[in-house]
């Protein structure tokens, strides 16, 4: 959301990542492809992968 210019509180971002983790789980996404529930970890992974592009 921050990349879109929207301010989101850290707690709300954490809740959002948890929700998407479980949504993807119930949709049948394989475990190895599920995003972590920790928003800080997801942010670090995002930055690492962006540097590889």
mmCIF entry with sequence, helices, sheets and N, C-alpha, C, O atoms, coordinates in Angstrom:
data_MODEL
# 
_entry.id   MODEL 
# 
_entity.id                         1 
_entity.type                       polymer 
_entity.pdbx_number_of_molecules   1 
# 
_entity_poly.entity_id                      1 
_entity_poly.type                           'polypeptide(L)' 
_entity_poly.nstd_linkage                   no 
_entity_poly.nstd_monomer                   no 
_entity_poly.pdbx_seq_one_letter_code       
;(UNK)(UNK)(UNK)(UNK)(UNK)(UNK)(UNK)(UNK)(UNK)(UNK)(UNK)(UNK)(UNK)(UNK)(UNK)(UNK)
(UNK)(UNK)(UNK)(UNK)(UNK)(UNK)(UNK)(UNK)(UNK)(UNK)(UNK)(UNK)(UNK)(UNK)(UNK)(UNK)
(UNK)(UNK)(UNK)(UNK)(UNK)(UNK)(UNK)(UNK)(UNK)(UNK)(UNK)(UNK)(UNK)(UNK)(UNK)(UNK)
(UNK)(UNK)(UNK)(UNK)(UNK)
;
_entity_poly.pdbx_seq_one_letter_code_can   XXXXXXXXXXXXXXXXXXXXXXXXXXXXXXXXXXXXXXXXXXXXXXXXXXXXX 
_entity_poly.pdbx_strand_id                 A 
# 
loop_
_entity_poly_seq.entity_id 
_entity_poly_seq.num 
_entity_poly_seq.mon_id 
_entity_poly_seq.hetero 
1 1  UNK n 
1 2  UNK n 
1 3  UNK n 
1 4  UNK n 
1 5  UNK n 
1 6  UNK n 
1 7  UNK n 
1 8  UNK n 
1 9  UNK n 
1 10 UNK n 
1 11 UNK n 
1 12 UNK n 
1 13 UNK n 
1 14 UNK n 
1 15 UNK n 
1 16 UNK n 
1 17 UNK n 
1 18 UNK n 
1 19 UNK n 
1 20 UNK n 
1 21 UNK n 
1 22 UNK n 
1 23 UNK n 
1 24 UNK n 
1 25 UNK n 
1 26 UNK n 
1 27 UNK n 
1 28 UNK n 
1 29 UNK n 
1 30 UNK n 
1 31 UNK n 
1 32 UNK n 
1 33 UNK n 
1 34 UNK n 
1 35 UNK n 
1 36 UNK n 
1 37 UNK n 
1 38 UNK n 
1 39 UNK n 
1 40 UNK n 
1 41 UNK n 
1 42 UNK n 
1 43 UNK n 
1 44 UNK n 
1 45 UNK n 
1 46 UNK n 
1 47 UNK n 
1 48 UNK n 
1 49 UNK n 
1 50 UNK n 
1 51 UNK n 
1 52 UNK n 
1 53 UNK n 
# 
_struct_asym.id          A 
_struct_asym.entity_id   1 
# 
loop_
_struct_conf.conf_type_id 
_struct_conf.id 
_struct_conf.pdbx_PDB_helix_id 
_struct_conf.beg_label_comp_id 
_struct_conf.beg_label_asym_id 
_struct_conf.beg_label_seq_id 
_struct_conf.pdbx_beg_PDB_ins_code 
_struct_conf.end_label_comp_id 
_struct_conf.end_label_asym_id 
_struct_conf.end_label_seq_id 
_struct_conf.pdbx_end_PDB_ins_code 
_struct_conf.beg_auth_comp_id 
_struct_conf.beg_auth_asym_id 
_struct_conf.beg_auth_seq_id 
_struct_conf.end_auth_comp_id 
_struct_conf.end_auth_asym_id 
_struct_conf.end_auth_seq_id 
_struct_conf.pdbx_PDB_helix_class 
_struct_conf.details 
_struct_conf.pdbx_PDB_helix_length 
HELX_P HELX_P1 AA1 UNK A 2  ? UNK A 4  ? UNK A 2  UNK A 4  5 ? 3  
HELX_P HELX_P2 AA2 UNK A 10 ? UNK A 26 ? UNK A 10 UNK A 26 1 ? 17 
HELX_P HELX_P3 AA3 UNK A 31 ? UNK A 33 ? UNK A 31 UNK A 33 5 ? 3  
HELX_P HELX_P4 AA4 UNK A 39 ? UNK A 52 ? UNK A 39 UNK A 52 1 ? 14 
# 
_struct_conf_type.id          HELX_P 
_struct_conf_type.criteria    ? 
_struct_conf_type.reference   ? 
# 
loop_
_atom_site.group_PDB 
_atom_site.id 
_atom_site.type_symbol 
_atom_site.label_atom_id 
_atom_site.label_alt_id 
_atom_site.label_comp_id 
_atom_site.label_asym_id 
_atom_site.label_entity_id 
_atom_site.label_seq_id 
_atom_site.pdbx_PDB_ins_code 
_atom_site.Cartn_x 
_atom_site.Cartn_y 
_atom_site.Cartn_z 
_atom_site.occupancy 
_atom_site.B_iso_or_equiv 
_atom_site.pdbx_formal_charge 
_atom_site.auth_seq_id 
_atom_site.auth_comp_id 
_atom_site.auth_asym_id 
_atom_site.auth_atom_id 
_atom_site.pdbx_PDB_model_num 
ATOM 1   N N  . UNK A 1 1  ? 0.828  -1.179  0.000   1.00 0.00 ? 1  UNK A N  1 
ATOM 2   C CA . UNK A 1 1  ? 0.000  0.000   0.000   1.00 0.00 ? 1  UNK A CA 1 
ATOM 3   C C  . UNK A 1 1  ? 0.882  1.256   0.000   1.00 0.00 ? 1  UNK A C  1 
ATOM 4   O O  . UNK A 1 1  ? 0.559  2.262   -0.632  1.00 0.00 ? 1  UNK A O  1 
ATOM 5   N N  . UNK A 1 2  ? 2.006  1.167   0.728   1.00 0.00 ? 2  UNK A N  1 
ATOM 6   C CA . UNK A 1 2  ? 2.919  2.310   0.783   1.00 0.00 ? 2  UNK A CA 1 
ATOM 7   C C  . UNK A 1 2  ? 3.435  2.638   -0.624  1.00 0.00 ? 2  UNK A C  1 
ATOM 8   O O  . UNK A 1 2  ? 3.605  3.806   -0.973  1.00 0.00 ? 2  UNK A O  1 
ATOM 9   N N  . UNK A 1 3  ? 3.683  1.597   -1.426  1.00 0.00 ? 3  UNK A N  1 
ATOM 10  C CA . UNK A 1 3  ? 4.156  1.809   -2.800  1.00 0.00 ? 3  UNK A CA 1 
ATOM 11  C C  . UNK A 1 3  ? 3.111  2.503   -3.661  1.00 0.00 ? 3  UNK A C  1 
ATOM 12  O O  . UNK A 1 3  ? 3.442  3.086   -4.694  1.00 0.00 ? 3  UNK A O  1 
ATOM 13  N N  . UNK A 1 4  ? 1.866  2.444   -3.247  1.00 0.00 ? 4  UNK A N  1 
ATOM 14  C CA . UNK A 1 4  ? 0.784  3.128   -3.964  1.00 0.00 ? 4  UNK A CA 1 
ATOM 15  C C  . UNK A 1 4  ? 0.533  4.523   -3.407  1.00 0.00 ? 4  UNK A C  1 
ATOM 16  O O  . UNK A 1 4  ? -0.346 5.237   -3.888  1.00 0.00 ? 4  UNK A O  1 
ATOM 17  N N  . UNK A 1 5  ? 1.305  4.914   -2.391  1.00 0.00 ? 5  UNK A N  1 
ATOM 18  C CA . UNK A 1 5  ? 1.159  6.231   -1.800  1.00 0.00 ? 5  UNK A CA 1 
ATOM 19  C C  . UNK A 1 5  ? 0.117  6.303   -0.697  1.00 0.00 ? 5  UNK A C  1 
ATOM 20  O O  . UNK A 1 5  ? -0.306 7.392   -0.309  1.00 0.00 ? 5  UNK A O  1 
ATOM 21  N N  . UNK A 1 6  ? -0.299 5.148   -0.190  1.00 0.00 ? 6  UNK A N  1 
ATOM 22  C CA . UNK A 1 6  ? -1.298 5.106   0.873   1.00 0.00 ? 6  UNK A CA 1 
ATOM 23  C C  . UNK A 1 6  ? -0.625 4.839   2.216   1.00 0.00 ? 6  UNK A C  1 
ATOM 24  O O  . UNK A 1 6  ? 0.187  3.922   2.341   1.00 0.00 ? 6  UNK A O  1 
ATOM 25  N N  . UNK A 1 7  ? -0.966 5.636   3.209   1.00 0.00 ? 7  UNK A N  1 
ATOM 26  C CA . UNK A 1 7  ? -0.421 5.424   4.544   1.00 0.00 ? 7  UNK A CA 1 
ATOM 27  C C  . UNK A 1 7  ? -1.222 4.339   5.249   1.00 0.00 ? 7  UNK A C  1 
ATOM 28  O O  . UNK A 1 7  ? -2.450 4.400   5.313   1.00 0.00 ? 7  UNK A O  1 
ATOM 29  N N  . UNK A 1 8  ? -0.523 3.359   5.770   1.00 0.00 ? 8  UNK A N  1 
ATOM 30  C CA . UNK A 1 8  ? -1.150 2.255   6.500   1.00 0.00 ? 8  UNK A CA 1 
ATOM 31  C C  . UNK A 1 8  ? -0.379 2.080   7.806   1.00 0.00 ? 8  UNK A C  1 
ATOM 32  O O  . UNK A 1 8  ? 0.849  1.991   7.807   1.00 0.00 ? 8  UNK A O  1 
ATOM 33  N N  . UNK A 1 9  ? -1.097 2.032   8.893   1.00 0.00 ? 9  UNK A N  1 
ATOM 34  C CA . UNK A 1 9  ? -0.463 1.790   10.192  1.00 0.00 ? 9  UNK A CA 1 
ATOM 35  C C  . UNK A 1 9  ? 0.179  0.402   10.188  1.00 0.00 ? 9  UNK A C  1 
ATOM 36  O O  . UNK A 1 9  ? -0.301 -0.509  9.515   1.00 0.00 ? 9  UNK A O  1 
ATOM 37  N N  . UNK A 1 10 ? 1.273  0.250   10.947  1.00 0.00 ? 10 UNK A N  1 
ATOM 38  C CA . UNK A 1 10 ? 1.998  -1.024  10.989  1.00 0.00 ? 10 UNK A CA 1 
ATOM 39  C C  . UNK A 1 10 ? 1.087  -2.171  11.430  1.00 0.00 ? 10 UNK A C  1 
ATOM 40  O O  . UNK A 1 10 ? 1.147  -3.266  10.870  1.00 0.00 ? 10 UNK A O  1 
ATOM 41  N N  . UNK A 1 11 ? 0.258  -1.923  12.419  1.00 0.00 ? 11 UNK A N  1 
ATOM 42  C CA . UNK A 1 11 ? -0.659 -2.969  12.904  1.00 0.00 ? 11 UNK A CA 1 
ATOM 43  C C  . UNK A 1 11 ? -1.650 -3.387  11.812  1.00 0.00 ? 11 UNK A C  1 
ATOM 44  O O  . UNK A 1 11 ? -1.956 -4.572  11.677  1.00 0.00 ? 11 UNK A O  1 
ATOM 45  N N  . UNK A 1 12 ? -2.147 -2.433  11.042  1.00 0.00 ? 12 UNK A N  1 
ATOM 46  C CA . UNK A 1 12 ? -3.066 -2.747  9.950   1.00 0.00 ? 12 UNK A CA 1 
ATOM 47  C C  . UNK A 1 12 ? -2.361 -3.548  8.856   1.00 0.00 ? 12 UNK A C  1 
ATOM 48  O O  . UNK A 1 12 ? -2.936 -4.473  8.284   1.00 0.00 ? 12 UNK A O  1 
ATOM 49  N N  . UNK A 1 13 ? -1.112 -3.182  8.573   1.00 0.00 ? 13 UNK A N  1 
ATOM 50  C CA . UNK A 1 13 ? -0.341 -3.927  7.577   1.00 0.00 ? 13 UNK A CA 1 
ATOM 51  C C  . UNK A 1 13 ? -0.124 -5.365  8.040   1.00 0.00 ? 13 UNK A C  1 
ATOM 52  O O  . UNK A 1 13 ? -0.210 -6.303  7.248   1.00 0.00 ? 13 UNK A O  1 
ATOM 53  N N  . UNK A 1 14 ? 0.157  -5.525  9.328   1.00 0.00 ? 14 UNK A N  1 
ATOM 54  C CA . UNK A 1 14 ? 0.336  -6.865  9.896   1.00 0.00 ? 14 UNK A CA 1 
ATOM 55  C C  . UNK A 1 14 ? -0.953 -7.679  9.753   1.00 0.00 ? 14 UNK A C  1 
ATOM 56  O O  . UNK A 1 14 ? -0.911 -8.845  9.361   1.00 0.00 ? 14 UNK A O  1 
ATOM 57  N N  . UNK A 1 15 ? -2.074 -7.078  10.065  1.00 0.00 ? 15 UNK A N  1 
ATOM 58  C CA . UNK A 1 15 ? -3.369 -7.760  9.943   1.00 0.00 ? 15 UNK A CA 1 
ATOM 59  C C  . UNK A 1 15 ? -3.660 -8.132  8.490   1.00 0.00 ? 15 UNK A C  1 
ATOM 60  O O  . UNK A 1 15 ? -4.189 -9.209  8.214   1.00 0.00 ? 15 UNK A O  1 
ATOM 61  N N  . UNK A 1 16 ? -3.318 -7.250  7.578   1.00 0.00 ? 16 UNK A N  1 
ATOM 62  C CA . UNK A 1 16 ? -3.530 -7.497  6.150   1.00 0.00 ? 16 UNK A CA 1 
ATOM 63  C C  . UNK A 1 16 ? -2.723 -8.714  5.687   1.00 0.00 ? 16 UNK A C  1 
ATOM 64  O O  . UNK A 1 16 ? -3.241 -9.573  4.973   1.00 0.00 ? 16 UNK A O  1 
ATOM 65  N N  . UNK A 1 17 ? -1.448 -8.781  6.101   1.00 0.00 ? 17 UNK A N  1 
ATOM 66  C CA . UNK A 1 17 ? -0.615 -9.913  5.693   1.00 0.00 ? 17 UNK A CA 1 
ATOM 67  C C  . UNK A 1 17 ? -1.128 -11.219 6.297   1.00 0.00 ? 17 UNK A C  1 
ATOM 68  O O  . UNK A 1 17 ? -1.107 -12.255 5.634   1.00 0.00 ? 17 UNK A O  1 
ATOM 69  N N  . UNK A 1 18 ? -1.581 -11.179 7.531   1.00 0.00 ? 18 UNK A N  1 
ATOM 70  C CA . UNK A 1 18 ? -2.152 -12.385 8.152   1.00 0.00 ? 18 UNK A CA 1 
ATOM 71  C C  . UNK A 1 18 ? -3.389 -12.845 7.388   1.00 0.00 ? 18 UNK A C  1 
ATOM 72  O O  . UNK A 1 18 ? -3.560 -14.034 7.118   1.00 0.00 ? 18 UNK A O  1 
ATOM 73  N N  . UNK A 1 19 ? -4.236 -11.900 7.048   1.00 0.00 ? 19 UNK A N  1 
ATOM 74  C CA . UNK A 1 19 ? -5.463 -12.238 6.318   1.00 0.00 ? 19 UNK A CA 1 
ATOM 75  C C  . UNK A 1 19 ? -5.121 -12.887 4.981   1.00 0.00 ? 19 UNK A C  1 
ATOM 76  O O  . UNK A 1 19 ? -5.709 -13.910 4.631   1.00 0.00 ? 19 UNK A O  1 
ATOM 77  N N  . UNK A 1 20 ? -4.179 -12.313 4.223   1.00 0.00 ? 20 UNK A N  1 
ATOM 78  C CA . UNK A 1 20 ? -3.822 -12.879 2.920   1.00 0.00 ? 20 UNK A CA 1 
ATOM 79  C C  . UNK A 1 20 ? -3.137 -14.230 3.063   1.00 0.00 ? 20 UNK A C  1 
ATOM 80  O O  . UNK A 1 20 ? -3.289 -15.094 2.200   1.00 0.00 ? 20 UNK A O  1 
ATOM 81  N N  . UNK A 1 21 ? -2.398 -14.418 4.123   1.00 0.00 ? 21 UNK A N  1 
ATOM 82  C CA . UNK A 1 21 ? -1.779 -15.723 4.358   1.00 0.00 ? 21 UNK A CA 1 
ATOM 83  C C  . UNK A 1 21 ? -2.869 -16.798 4.456   1.00 0.00 ? 21 UNK A C  1 
ATOM 84  O O  . UNK A 1 21 ? -2.781 -17.844 3.813   1.00 0.00 ? 21 UNK A O  1 
ATOM 85  N N  . UNK A 1 22 ? -3.889 -16.526 5.261   1.00 0.00 ? 22 UNK A N  1 
ATOM 86  C CA . UNK A 1 22 ? -4.954 -17.516 5.450   1.00 0.00 ? 22 UNK A CA 1 
ATOM 87  C C  . UNK A 1 22 ? -5.862 -17.640 4.223   1.00 0.00 ? 22 UNK A C  1 
ATOM 88  O O  . UNK A 1 22 ? -6.318 -18.738 3.904   1.00 0.00 ? 22 UNK A O  1 
ATOM 89  N N  . UNK A 1 23 ? -6.124 -16.542 3.543   1.00 0.00 ? 23 UNK A N  1 
ATOM 90  C CA . UNK A 1 23 ? -6.921 -16.609 2.304   1.00 0.00 ? 23 UNK A CA 1 
ATOM 91  C C  . UNK A 1 23 ? -6.224 -17.519 1.302   1.00 0.00 ? 23 UNK A C  1 
ATOM 92  O O  . UNK A 1 23 ? -6.850 -18.405 0.719   1.00 0.00 ? 23 UNK A O  1 
ATOM 93  N N  . UNK A 1 24 ? -4.930 -17.301 1.105   1.00 0.00 ? 24 UNK A N  1 
ATOM 94  C CA . UNK A 1 24 ? -4.184 -18.142 0.165   1.00 0.00 ? 24 UNK A CA 1 
ATOM 95  C C  . UNK A 1 24 ? -4.148 -19.591 0.614   1.00 0.00 ? 24 UNK A C  1 
ATOM 96  O O  . UNK A 1 24 ? -4.224 -20.499 -0.214  1.00 0.00 ? 24 UNK A O  1 
ATOM 97  N N  . UNK A 1 25 ? -4.033 -19.818 1.910   1.00 0.00 ? 25 UNK A N  1 
ATOM 98  C CA . UNK A 1 25 ? -4.040 -21.185 2.430   1.00 0.00 ? 25 UNK A CA 1 
ATOM 99  C C  . UNK A 1 25 ? -5.358 -21.887 2.090   1.00 0.00 ? 25 UNK A C  1 
ATOM 100 O O  . UNK A 1 25 ? -5.358 -23.017 1.602   1.00 0.00 ? 25 UNK A O  1 
ATOM 101 N N  . UNK A 1 26 ? -6.460 -21.220 2.345   1.00 0.00 ? 26 UNK A N  1 
ATOM 102 C CA . UNK A 1 26 ? -7.768 -21.834 2.091   1.00 0.00 ? 26 UNK A CA 1 
ATOM 103 C C  . UNK A 1 26 ? -8.095 -21.936 0.609   1.00 0.00 ? 26 UNK A C  1 
ATOM 104 O O  . UNK A 1 26 ? -8.967 -22.714 0.221   1.00 0.00 ? 26 UNK A O  1 
ATOM 105 N N  . UNK A 1 27 ? -7.413 -21.168 -0.218  1.00 0.00 ? 27 UNK A N  1 
ATOM 106 C CA . UNK A 1 27 ? -7.584 -21.299 -1.667  1.00 0.00 ? 27 UNK A CA 1 
ATOM 107 C C  . UNK A 1 27 ? -6.765 -22.461 -2.232  1.00 0.00 ? 27 UNK A C  1 
ATOM 108 O O  . UNK A 1 27 ? -6.880 -22.803 -3.408  1.00 0.00 ? 27 UNK A O  1 
ATOM 109 N N  . UNK A 1 28 ? -5.935 -23.061 -1.372  1.00 0.00 ? 28 UNK A N  1 
ATOM 110 C CA . UNK A 1 28 ? -5.179 -24.229 -1.797  1.00 0.00 ? 28 UNK A CA 1 
ATOM 111 C C  . UNK A 1 28 ? -3.768 -23.933 -2.277  1.00 0.00 ? 28 UNK A C  1 
ATOM 112 O O  . UNK A 1 28 ? -3.151 -24.780 -2.923  1.00 0.00 ? 28 UNK A O  1 
ATOM 113 N N  . UNK A 1 29 ? -3.246 -22.762 -1.979  1.00 0.00 ? 29 UNK A N  1 
ATOM 114 C CA . UNK A 1 29 ? -1.876 -22.433 -2.361  1.00 0.00 ? 29 UNK A CA 1 
ATOM 115 C C  . UNK A 1 29 ? -0.925 -23.370 -1.626  1.00 0.00 ? 29 UNK A C  1 
ATOM 116 O O  . UNK A 1 29 ? -1.043 -23.540 -0.412  1.00 0.00 ? 29 UNK A O  1 
ATOM 117 N N  . UNK A 1 30 ? 0.019  -23.984 -2.348  1.00 0.00 ? 30 UNK A N  1 
ATOM 118 C CA . UNK A 1 30 ? 0.979  -24.861 -1.657  1.00 0.00 ? 30 UNK A CA 1 
ATOM 119 C C  . UNK A 1 30 ? 1.732  -24.109 -0.560  1.00 0.00 ? 30 UNK A C  1 
ATOM 120 O O  . UNK A 1 30 ? 2.020  -22.919 -0.688  1.00 0.00 ? 30 UNK A O  1 
ATOM 121 N N  . UNK A 1 31 ? 2.041  -24.816 0.499   1.00 0.00 ? 31 UNK A N  1 
ATOM 122 C CA . UNK A 1 31 ? 2.681  -24.212 1.675   1.00 0.00 ? 31 UNK A CA 1 
ATOM 123 C C  . UNK A 1 31 ? 3.943  -23.435 1.311   1.00 0.00 ? 31 UNK A C  1 
ATOM 124 O O  . UNK A 1 31 ? 4.193  -22.365 1.866   1.00 0.00 ? 31 UNK A O  1 
ATOM 125 N N  . UNK A 1 32 ? 4.735  -23.962 0.388   1.00 0.00 ? 32 UNK A N  1 
ATOM 126 C CA . UNK A 1 32 ? 5.999  -23.299 0.049   1.00 0.00 ? 32 UNK A CA 1 
ATOM 127 C C  . UNK A 1 32 ? 5.798  -21.952 -0.642  1.00 0.00 ? 32 UNK A C  1 
ATOM 128 O O  . UNK A 1 32 ? 6.737  -21.159 -0.715  1.00 0.00 ? 32 UNK A O  1 
ATOM 129 N N  . UNK A 1 33 ? 4.599  -21.677 -1.151  1.00 0.00 ? 33 UNK A N  1 
ATOM 130 C CA . UNK A 1 33 ? 4.331  -20.420 -1.846  1.00 0.00 ? 33 UNK A CA 1 
ATOM 131 C C  . UNK A 1 33 ? 3.559  -19.419 -0.996  1.00 0.00 ? 33 UNK A C  1 
ATOM 132 O O  . UNK A 1 33 ? 3.308  -18.301 -1.445  1.00 0.00 ? 33 UNK A O  1 
ATOM 133 N N  . UNK A 1 34 ? 3.179  -19.795 0.223   1.00 0.00 ? 34 UNK A N  1 
ATOM 134 C CA . UNK A 1 34 ? 2.446  -18.865 1.074   1.00 0.00 ? 34 UNK A CA 1 
ATOM 135 C C  . UNK A 1 34 ? 3.365  -17.751 1.560   1.00 0.00 ? 34 UNK A C  1 
ATOM 136 O O  . UNK A 1 34 ? 4.522  -17.998 1.902   1.00 0.00 ? 34 UNK A O  1 
ATOM 137 N N  . UNK A 1 35 ? 2.850  -16.531 1.590   1.00 0.00 ? 35 UNK A N  1 
ATOM 138 C CA . UNK A 1 35 ? 3.608  -15.408 2.128   1.00 0.00 ? 35 UNK A CA 1 
ATOM 139 C C  . UNK A 1 35 ? 3.631  -15.527 3.644   1.00 0.00 ? 35 UNK A C  1 
ATOM 140 O O  . UNK A 1 35 ? 2.661  -15.988 4.247   1.00 0.00 ? 35 UNK A O  1 
ATOM 141 N N  . UNK A 1 36 ? 4.729  -15.116 4.261   1.00 0.00 ? 36 UNK A N  1 
ATOM 142 C CA . UNK A 1 36 ? 4.780  -15.117 5.729   1.00 0.00 ? 36 UNK A CA 1 
ATOM 143 C C  . UNK A 1 36 ? 3.726  -14.175 6.313   1.00 0.00 ? 36 UNK A C  1 
ATOM 144 O O  . UNK A 1 36 ? 3.253  -13.260 5.639   1.00 0.00 ? 36 UNK A O  1 
ATOM 145 N N  . UNK A 1 37 ? 3.371  -14.409 7.556   1.00 0.00 ? 37 UNK A N  1 
ATOM 146 C CA . UNK A 1 37 ? 2.394  -13.544 8.228   1.00 0.00 ? 37 UNK A CA 1 
ATOM 147 C C  . UNK A 1 37 ? 3.045  -12.290 8.805   1.00 0.00 ? 37 UNK A C  1 
ATOM 148 O O  . UNK A 1 37 ? 2.345  -11.345 9.168   1.00 0.00 ? 37 UNK A O  1 
ATOM 149 N N  . UNK A 1 38 ? 4.355  -12.268 8.892   1.00 0.00 ? 38 UNK A N  1 
ATOM 150 C CA . UNK A 1 38 ? 5.094  -11.143 9.477   1.00 0.00 ? 38 UNK A CA 1 
ATOM 151 C C  . UNK A 1 38 ? 5.352  -10.075 8.411   1.00 0.00 ? 38 UNK A C  1 
ATOM 152 O O  . UNK A 1 38 ? 6.100  -10.310 7.461   1.00 0.00 ? 38 UNK A O  1 
ATOM 153 N N  . UNK A 1 39 ? 4.735  -8.909  8.569   1.00 0.00 ? 39 UNK A N  1 
ATOM 154 C CA . UNK A 1 39 ? 4.836  -7.847  7.566   1.00 0.00 ? 39 UNK A CA 1 
ATOM 155 C C  . UNK A 1 39 ? 6.274  -7.354  7.408   1.00 0.00 ? 39 UNK A C  1 
ATOM 156 O O  . UNK A 1 39 ? 6.661  -6.971  6.304   1.00 0.00 ? 39 UNK A O  1 
ATOM 157 N N  . UNK A 1 40 ? 7.072  -7.351  8.465   1.00 0.00 ? 40 UNK A N  1 
ATOM 158 C CA . UNK A 1 40 ? 8.459  -6.903  8.361   1.00 0.00 ? 40 UNK A CA 1 
ATOM 159 C C  . UNK A 1 40 ? 9.290  -7.881  7.526   1.00 0.00 ? 40 UNK A C  1 
ATOM 160 O O  . UNK A 1 40 ? 10.135 -7.465  6.733   1.00 0.00 ? 40 UNK A O  1 
ATOM 161 N N  . UNK A 1 41 ? 9.051  -9.156  7.704   1.00 0.00 ? 41 UNK A N  1 
ATOM 162 C CA . UNK A 1 41 ? 9.740  -10.171 6.913   1.00 0.00 ? 41 UNK A CA 1 
ATOM 163 C C  . UNK A 1 41 ? 9.335  -10.057 5.443   1.00 0.00 ? 41 UNK A C  1 
ATOM 164 O O  . UNK A 1 41 ? 10.186 -10.148 4.559   1.00 0.00 ? 41 UNK A O  1 
ATOM 165 N N  . UNK A 1 42 ? 8.066  -9.862  5.182   1.00 0.00 ? 42 UNK A N  1 
ATOM 166 C CA . UNK A 1 42 ? 7.590  -9.709  3.807   1.00 0.00 ? 42 UNK A CA 1 
ATOM 167 C C  . UNK A 1 42 ? 8.239  -8.492  3.156   1.00 0.00 ? 42 UNK A C  1 
ATOM 168 O O  . UNK A 1 42 ? 8.622  -8.542  1.987   1.00 0.00 ? 42 UNK A O  1 
ATOM 169 N N  . UNK A 1 43 ? 8.363  -7.411  3.901   1.00 0.00 ? 43 UNK A N  1 
ATOM 170 C CA . UNK A 1 43 ? 9.000  -6.204  3.370   1.00 0.00 ? 43 UNK A CA 1 
ATOM 171 C C  . UNK A 1 43 ? 10.464 -6.474  3.019   1.00 0.00 ? 43 UNK A C  1 
ATOM 172 O O  . UNK A 1 43 ? 10.937 -6.044  1.967   1.00 0.00 ? 43 UNK A O  1 
ATOM 173 N N  . UNK A 1 44 ? 11.183 -7.183  3.893   1.00 0.00 ? 44 UNK A N  1 
ATOM 174 C CA . UNK A 1 44 ? 12.588 -7.510  3.616   1.00 0.00 ? 44 UNK A CA 1 
ATOM 175 C C  . UNK A 1 44 ? 12.705 -8.412  2.390   1.00 0.00 ? 44 UNK A C  1 
ATOM 176 O O  . UNK A 1 44 ? 13.574 -8.198  1.545   1.00 0.00 ? 44 UNK A O  1 
ATOM 177 N N  . UNK A 1 45 ? 11.840 -9.419  2.287   1.00 0.00 ? 45 UNK A N  1 
ATOM 178 C CA . UNK A 1 45 ? 11.860 -10.306 1.122   1.00 0.00 ? 45 UNK A CA 1 
ATOM 179 C C  . UNK A 1 45 ? 11.583 -9.530  -0.162  1.00 0.00 ? 45 UNK A C  1 
ATOM 180 O O  . UNK A 1 45 ? 12.221 -9.765  -1.188  1.00 0.00 ? 45 UNK A O  1 
ATOM 181 N N  . UNK A 1 46 ? 10.628 -8.603  -0.097  1.00 0.00 ? 46 UNK A N  1 
ATOM 182 C CA . UNK A 1 46 ? 10.284 -7.782  -1.255  1.00 0.00 ? 46 UNK A CA 1 
ATOM 183 C C  . UNK A 1 46 ? 11.508 -6.991  -1.722  1.00 0.00 ? 46 UNK A C  1 
ATOM 184 O O  . UNK A 1 46 ? 11.814 -6.957  -2.914  1.00 0.00 ? 46 UNK A O  1 
ATOM 185 N N  . UNK A 1 47 ? 12.196 -6.365  -0.788  1.00 0.00 ? 47 UNK A N  1 
ATOM 186 C CA . UNK A 1 47 ? 13.371 -5.536  -1.138  1.00 0.00 ? 47 UNK A CA 1 
ATOM 187 C C  . UNK A 1 47 ? 14.501 -6.393  -1.712  1.00 0.00 ? 47 UNK A C  1 
ATOM 188 O O  . UNK A 1 47 ? 15.169 -5.975  -2.658  1.00 0.00 ? 47 UNK A O  1 
ATOM 189 N N  . UNK A 1 48 ? 14.720 -7.566  -1.162  1.00 0.00 ? 48 UNK A N  1 
ATOM 190 C CA . UNK A 1 48 ? 15.764 -8.479  -1.671  1.00 0.00 ? 48 UNK A CA 1 
ATOM 191 C C  . UNK A 1 48 ? 15.458 -8.877  -3.107  1.00 0.00 ? 48 UNK A C  1 
ATOM 192 O O  . UNK A 1 48 ? 16.339 -8.829  -3.966  1.00 0.00 ? 48 UNK A O  1 
ATOM 193 N N  . UNK A 1 49 ? 14.228 -9.266  -3.369  1.00 0.00 ? 49 UNK A N  1 
ATOM 194 C CA . UNK A 1 49 ? 13.855 -9.697  -4.713  1.00 0.00 ? 49 UNK A CA 1 
ATOM 195 C C  . UNK A 1 49 ? 13.883 -8.550  -5.712  1.00 0.00 ? 49 UNK A C  1 
ATOM 196 O O  . UNK A 1 49 ? 14.253 -8.744  -6.870  1.00 0.00 ? 49 UNK A O  1 
ATOM 197 N N  . UNK A 1 50 ? 13.494 -7.354  -5.273  1.00 0.00 ? 50 UNK A N  1 
ATOM 198 C CA . UNK A 1 50 ? 13.527 -6.186  -6.164  1.00 0.00 ? 50 UNK A CA 1 
ATOM 199 C C  . UNK A 1 50 ? 14.953 -5.872  -6.591  1.00 0.00 ? 50 UNK A C  1 
ATOM 200 O O  . UNK A 1 50 ? 15.175 -5.456  -7.728  1.00 0.00 ? 50 UNK A O  1 
ATOM 201 N N  . UNK A 1 51 ? 15.935 -6.064  -5.694  1.00 0.00 ? 51 UNK A N  1 
ATOM 202 C CA . UNK A 1 51 ? 17.328 -5.810  -6.042  1.00 0.00 ? 51 UNK A CA 1 
ATOM 203 C C  . UNK A 1 51 ? 17.846 -6.795  -7.071  1.00 0.00 ? 51 UNK A C  1 
ATOM 204 O O  . UNK A 1 51 ? 18.779 -6.476  -7.808  1.00 0.00 ? 51 UNK A O  1 
ATOM 205 N N  . UNK A 1 52 ? 17.261 -7.990  -7.139  1.00 0.00 ? 52 UNK A N  1 
ATOM 206 C CA . UNK A 1 52 ? 17.681 -9.011  -8.101  1.00 0.00 ? 52 UNK A CA 1 
ATOM 207 C C  . UNK A 1 52 ? 17.164 -8.739  -9.516  1.00 0.00 ? 52 UNK A C  1 
ATOM 208 O O  . UNK A 1 52 ? 17.678 -9.289  -10.490 1.00 0.00 ? 52 UNK A O  1 
ATOM 209 N N  . UNK A 1 53 ? 16.149 -7.890  -9.614  1.00 0.00 ? 53 UNK A N  1 
ATOM 210 C CA . UNK A 1 53 ? 15.557 -7.649  -10.932 1.00 0.00 ? 53 UNK A CA 1 
ATOM 211 C C  . UNK A 1 53 ? 16.480 -6.883  -11.832 1.00 0.00 ? 53 UNK A C  1 
ATOM 212 O O  . UNK A 1 53 ? 16.131 -6.599  -12.977 1.00 0.00 ? 53 UNK A O  1 
# 
